[in-house]
Amino acid sequence: MRPLGVTLLLLLLTVSAADLSGPGAGTAAPQPPEFGLSPSTSPRFPLQVLQTEHPGAGVALARSAAEDPARPTAGKDEAEPQHHHHGGGYRVVQWEWSYVQTPYIIAIWLLVASFAKILFHFSQRFTTVVPESCVLILLGLVLGGIVLIANKKQLYQLDPALFFLFLLPTIVGDAGYFMPARLFFDNLGAILMYAVVGTLWNAFCTGFCLYAAKLLGVIDERVQADLMDFLLFGALISAVDPVAVLAVFEEVHINDTLFIIVFGESLVNDAVTVVLYKVYISFVEVGPGNVQTTDYFKGVASFLIVSIGGTLVGLVFAVLLGFITRFTKKVRIIEPLFIFLLVYLAYLTAELFSLSAILSMTFCGIGANKYVEANISQKSRTTVKYTMKTLASIAETIIFIFLGISAVDKSKWAWDTGLVSCTLVFIFIFRAVGVIGQTWVLNRFRLIPLDKIDQVVMSYGGLRGAVAFALVVLLDGTQVKAKDYFVATTIVVVFFTVMFQGLTIKPLVKWLKVPRSTSRKPTINEEIHERAFDHILTAVEDCRRAAGVPPLERQVGTV
């Protein structure tokens, strides 16, 4: 039964509407402003008042506001015909496409991508040749072409804010949490060498050589860029992308040492890329002639602060997470929530202070896996594992699909054959030269050196991806005049490395007979002997340290 107050209010509004439309409407007194009625809205207003008295009224009002944000107010002369011709009433079913359009289309795209993954894995012969990332990019090209033909313009792009704040953290969080920590720290010296020295080498050499190509006339004069612009472009195009490496190398099943070196490099070189990118952006803003000598030293200090600060932020959150999960034994249901939130907050906190968010999330995940797993229940571990894997798979799918969609929109980029060709040649040559030179230095300290086959795979595995694309899209076109040319070149580089190198890396690994990884779990006997051996080595090192003798190398692959 309708409440008495609502009944009286509806009766009052009905009488008011009848007075407005009656014969004396022209001489009637002005309507009270609190009702906000007009002849065009008075027939519908009682329904809106009724909706606000029941649950779900906010959704209905939001839809009506989205569909008709500014309803015009008709004059008194139009009131009578509009009222007499009103044949409406409550509509049971309405078409609300404008309200659900964007999430509906995104959900349909994800559904199509999921079906594509199912069909992709049906053919064993096809999966051994074509990586999944290539299929997703091709699917994005098809979807982008359909949208472009239907709307005459590209409506959807890979937004950098969406990528850096939501998509990339899910992939990095999954990679960091399930990182083989022991293997990572055993090869930390090689990872830092390739990530820091190798990225600096590739960035500087690519930038200077592109500028030399511009002076020699290989790059067209329409590309309005000076030395600082090319150094900026060399910095963002030289970093190995963790998303692409993870997507391709996991399918190749490369041996653990090569995988951890290349993937670890792709994670750690984020600090170098972020610092170089910000330094060159500031140099471009102030002008190359206004750069002082102290600015270069500030750039070096910035690299140390960004990398070390991001690592410390991640470790702090890992310790905090380990402490909190010691008191969740009676509320097991919220254990996965704490893990997801604190690992993600480690990423956001590093971004808040302009530190390396990828390093922060990586080390937070490593610490959480090491010290939190023992505090939570088995069901929570299973929940964390499959939720992280699912979110990472969704994010990876969205990234590669939107890379394909973004490539279809020609309005955002301009083409120059010289710039594209030189960039592809330079990044490949300097990547190979850098790997060979650094490996020669590292092999002088490694107990098990990296042979030539390993160096070929590492050189060929320098894939670029969405990180470079998001960074180049963030450039300010008013300050970097050649932004459109850089965007087009980045798209070509990403497609070439992910598509061509991703397609050919499996035959290359098979032809070179590179050792593959074995997914076999160690037996209990092996785990017991491994732990006993670690304790014995620790005791020996303590004795040698007490005697003043230098400690032994604990791991064979340590640098």
N, C-alpha and C positions, 0 to 999 in steps of 0.2 A: 504494500500500500504506500502511495507517494506521501511523503511528509507534508503536514499542513502548510508550513512556510513556503515550500516549493510550489504547492498548488496555488496559493494566493499570489505568489510572484508571477507565475505563468498567466493567471487570470488578469492581473494588472497589466502585463505586457500585451496580452491579446486585446484588452480594451483600448490601450494606448494606440496600438496599431490600427484598430478599427476607427478610432477618432481621427487619426492622421489621414486615412483614406476616405473618410466620409465627406458629405457635401460641405461641411464647414471647415474643411482642412485649410482652406485659404485664409481664414480669419482666426484659426486656432492659435492659442498661446504657444510661445516657443517651448520646445521640449527640454526637460531638464538635462543638463550636460552629463550627469552621471550615467545615464543609460547609453549614451553614444549612439542613438538610433538614427537611421536615415531611411527614407522610403525604399531604397534598394536593398537594405540589409534587415529591415524589420521583420519580414516573414521568416528569416533564418535565425534570428537572434534567440528566440525561445529554445530552439534545438541546441544552440551553443551553450545557453545557460544550463540546460539539462545535462549536457555532457560534462560540464565542470563539476557536477555533483557526484560523479561516478568515477571509478578507477579507469585509467586509460584515457582520460580527457586530455592529458598533456600531449600524447601522440597525435590525437585528432587535431588539436589546435596547431601543433607543429606542422602537420601536413597542410592544413589550410593556409597557414602563414607562408609555407614554402611555395604553394601553388599560386597564391594571390596576395603578395606582400603589401600592395597598396591598392585597395579597392576604392574607386572614385565615389564621391558622394554626389548623388543626383539632386537636382533642384526640386522644388515643390510641384512644379508643373508636370514633372515626369512621374510623380508618385502614383497618380491614379491609374494610368495605363499599365505601369509595371505591376501594380498590385492586382489588377483585374486579369492580367495575362499570366499570372504566376500559376503554373501547373506542376510545381515541383513536389516537395515532400521528402521524406527520408529515403535515400537510396541505399539498398542493401549491399550492393557490390559496386565499387568504383575503380577506375583505372588510375593507379598511383605510380606510374612509371617514373615521373620526374623526382619522386621522393626516394625511390630505391634504385635509381639507375646505376650510380657508381659502384656501390657494394655488390649489386646483382651482377654487373659485368665482370668485376674482379672475381667473384665466386665462380662464374661460368668459365672464366679463363683458367682458374686453378683446377676446376673439374676436368676441363679439356686436357690440361697438362698431366693430370693424374691418369686419365685414360691413355694418354700418349706414353706415359711410363709403363703402364700395364702392357700395352701392345709392344713397346720397345723390348721388354724382357721376355716376351713370348718366343722370340727367335734367338736362339743361342748363337747362331752364326753371325747375326747382325750385331749383337751386343759385344762380341769379341773384336769387332772392327770399328764401330762407331761409338764414341763416348756419349754418355747421356747428355752432357752439357751441349754438345753440338746439336742434338735433336731438339733441345729446348730453345736454342737460339733460332733454329730454322722454324720452329713453331711460332716463335715471336715475330719473325719476319712475315709469316703467312697472316697471323692475326693483325699485325700492323698494316699490312697491305689491304686487308678487308676493311679495317676502320678508315683508312685513308680514302679508299674508293667510295665508301658509304657517306663520309662526312666532308670530303674534299680537303680535309686537314687532319693532322694527327692530334687527337684529343688527350692522349695519355703518354706521359714521359716518366723516366726513372728519376724521381725527385731526389737530389742529393741529401736533403734533410731526412727523408724517409729511409734512404739507404744507410746513412751513417748512424742514425739513432735507433733504428728498429731492425733492419735486415742484417746488416753486418754483425751486430752484437750476438745475434742468435747463432751464427756460424762460428764466430770466434769463441763464444762461450762453450759450444759443444766441442770444438777442437781443443780448447784449453783444459776443460774438465776431464776429457778422456785422453789427454796427452800422455804418452808413455814417458813419465817424468825421468826415470832413470836413463833411458836412451837419450832424452833431450839434454840432460846435464852432462852426460858422458861426452857428447859432441858439441857442447856449448862454445868451446873455443873456435871450432870451425864455423859454427852458425854465426857467431859475432863477426868473424873475419869476412865472410861472404856478405853479411847483411850491412855492415858499416863500410868497410873499405870497398867492397864490390859495388854497392849502390852509389857511393861517392864517385868512384871511377866511371861507372856507366853514365851518371848524370852529367858530370863535367865534360867527358869526352863527346857525348851525344850533343850537348848544347853547343860546344865550341865548333864541332865539325858541321853542324847545321848552319851556324853563322858563317863559316867559311864557304859552305856551298851557296849561301845567299850572296856573298861577295863575288863568287866566281860566276854567278848568273845561272846556276843550276836550278835554284828556286826562283820562281817568278817574282817580279817586282810588285805584283798585287799583294803579296804577303808582306804587310807592313810590320816588320818585327826587327828589333835590334838585338844586341848580344844578350841583354838581360832577359828579354822575352824568350829567346831560344834556350837560355839556361833554365828558366822557369819551366818550359815545356820538357826539357831533358830530365828535370827532376821528377816530374809527375809520370813520365812515360817509362822511366827506367826501373821503377820498383816492381818486384815480382809480386803478383797478386795472390793472397792466400785462398780466396774463393776458387779461382781457376785451378790452382795447384791441387787443392784438396779434391776438387771434382774429377780431375783427370788422373792424378797419381793414385788415388784409391782404386780406380778401375784397372789401372795397369798392374797393381799388386807388385810394385817395385820393392826391392829389399829394404829392410827397416832403416839401415844406415843412410842410404840415399834419400829415402822419403823424409826422414827427420831433418836432414841437413837442408834440403830444398824447402820443405814446409816451414821449418824453424826460421830459415832466412826470410821467407815471405811474411812471417809475423813480426820479426824483430826489425826489419827494414822500414816498418811503419814509422818508427821514431825518426829515422834519417829523412824519409820522404816528407813527413809533416814539417820538420824544421826547415829543410831546404825550400819547401813550398812557401812557408810563411816568410822566410827571409827574403826570397826573391820577390814576393808580392809587396813587401814593404819597400824594397829597393825600387821596384817599378813605380810605386806610388810617389816616393820622394824624388824620383828621377836619378838616373845613373851618375850624373855629375855631382849630385849632392851627397853621395855615399862617402862616409868617412872611414878611416882605418879602424877606429874603435868598433864600428858596426860589424866588421868581420869577426872580431873577437867575441862580440856579443852573440853572434850566430853560433860559434863553437860552444860557448857557455850554455846557450839555449838548447843545443843538442843534448848536452849532459843532463841538464835539468829536466828536459822532457822525457828522456829515456829512464833515468834513475828515478825521477819523481813518479812516473807512471807505474814502474815496478813496485815502488814502496806503497803506493796507494792500493794496488792489488793485494800485496802481502798483508797490509793492515786489515782489509776487509776479509781476507781468508782467516786471519787469527780471530777476528770478531765472529765470523760464521762458525768456526770451530768451538768458540766459547759458548755461543748461544745454543748450539745443538746438543750441548751436554745437559741441558735442562728441558728437553722436549720429549722425555720418555713417556709422559702421561698424555701428551697431545701429538701423537705421531702424524696426525693428518696434516699438520701445518709444516712438517719438516721440508717437503719439496718446495713449499712456498718461500721459506726462508732462503733456501739455496738459490732459487731463481731471482729473488729480489736483491739479495746482497751481491751476487755476482753481477747483476745488471747495474746496481748502484755503483759498483767499482768502476764500471765503464763510464757511467754518467758523471761521476765525481772527477775522474781524470779529464773528461771533456770540459767540465766546469772550470778547471784550472788550466786548460790548454796544455795538458800533458798527453802522453801517448796512451790513448784509451785501449788500443789493442794489446799493448804490453800489460796494462793494468788488468784487463779481463783474463788474459792468458795466465798470468801468475796467480791471480785469484782462483782460477779454475784448477790449476795444478795444486795449490795449497789446499783447496777445499776437497779435492779428491783424495789427498793424502791423509788429512786429519779429520774430515767430516764423515767419511764413509764408515768409520768405526763407531760413530755416535748414533747414526740413524738406523732404522729397521730395514730389513730386506725388502719389504714392500715399498718403502720410500726410495730405496736405491733403484728398484725397477721402474718406479714412476719417474724419477729424475732422468734415468737413462732413455726411456722411450719418448718422454716429452721433449727432451733436448734434441734427440734425433729427428723427431717429427717436425719441430719448429725449424731446425736447421735445413731439413729437406724442403720445407715450404719456402723458406727464405731464398734458398739456392734456386728453386724453381722460378720464383718471382724475378730474381735478379737476371737470370739468363733470358727469360721471356721478354722482360722489358728492355734488355740490351738489343734484342732483335727488333722490338717495336720502335725503339728510339732511332735505329739506323734507317728506318723507312722515311723519316721526316727530313726531307732535304732542305726545308726552310731554315734549319738551325745550323747547317754547315755548308762550307764552300770547298771546292776541290782544287788541288794543285798537285800534278803528277810528280814534280820534282821533290816537293816536301814529303809526300807519302813514300816515294821510292827511297829517298835518302834516309828517312827515319827507319824504315824496315831494315835496310842494309846496316846502318850504324848500330842499332840495338842488338842485332844478331852478332856482328863482328866483335863489338866491345864486350858483350856478354861472354863470348868464347875466350877472348884474350884475357879477360879478368879472371875467369875460372881457372884457366891454365896457370897464370902467374901466381895466383893465391894458393892454388893446390901445391905448386912447387915449394912454396914457403911452408905450408902446413905439413907436408910430408917429411920435412926435416925434423918434426917434433912428434909425429904420430907413430905409434908402435905398429899399427896396421895402416899402411899408406893407401890413399885413393889412387887406383890405377887409371889408365887412359880411358877405359870403357866408362868408368864412373864419371870422369870429367866430360865425356861426350853427352851422357844423359843429363848431367847437371846443366851443361850449356844449352842443351835443347829444351830443357824443362823450365826455362825462364818465361813463364806465361804471364801475360798482362790481362787485366780484367776490369771489373766494375769500379774498383778503387780509382784507377786512372781516369775512367770516364766521368765519375762523379767529381773528381778534382778539376778536370778541364771544363766541365759545365759550370762550376762555381766561379770561374774567371769573370772579371768585370770587362765587358766588351768595350767600354769607354776608355779604359786604361790599357788593355791588351788588344790592340787593333786587329791582330791576326787570330782572334779567338775562334772564329768560324772555321778557319783553315786548320787550327789545332784540334778542334772537335772532330772534323772529318778524318784527320790523320789518326787520332786516337781510336775512332771506331774501326778503321781499317786494321790498325795494329792489334786491337782486341780480337777482331774476327780472325785475323791471320794466325795469331798465336793459339787461340782456343780451338779454332776449326782445323786449320791445316796441321799445326804441330800436334794438336790433340788427336787427330786422325792417324798421323804417321808415327806417333811415339810408341805405340804398341808393336807395329812391325819392326821398328828400330830396336826396341828392347829384345825382341825375339831374335832378330838377326845378329845382334851383338852378343846374344846368350848371357844377358845380365841376370844374375841370381835373383829369383823372386822371393817374396816374403812367404812365410808359412804361418797360417793362422792357428796352428795347433797350440793349445794351452799346455803349460808345463805340468807334469805330473806332481803328485804330492812329494814323492821321493826327490824329484829335481828341486822343488821349492825348499825342502828341508836342507838339502846339501848346499843350495845357493845361499841360504841365510846363514848356515853354519860357516861357510867359507867367508862370508862378509864379516862375521864376528871375529873369525881368526885373523883376517887381515887388519881389522880395527885394533885388535890386541897387539899385533906385531908393530903397527904404526905407532901406537902409544909407547911401546917399549923403545922403538928407535928414536922417538921424539924425546923421551926421558934421557936417552943416552946422547942426545945431541946429533943424531944421524938424520939426514934428510929423509922424509917419508917416501914410501914406495908409491908407484902409480897403481891405483886401485882397479882401474878398468883398462882393458886393452885398447879401446878406441879413444881414450882421453887425449886431448890436446893440451 
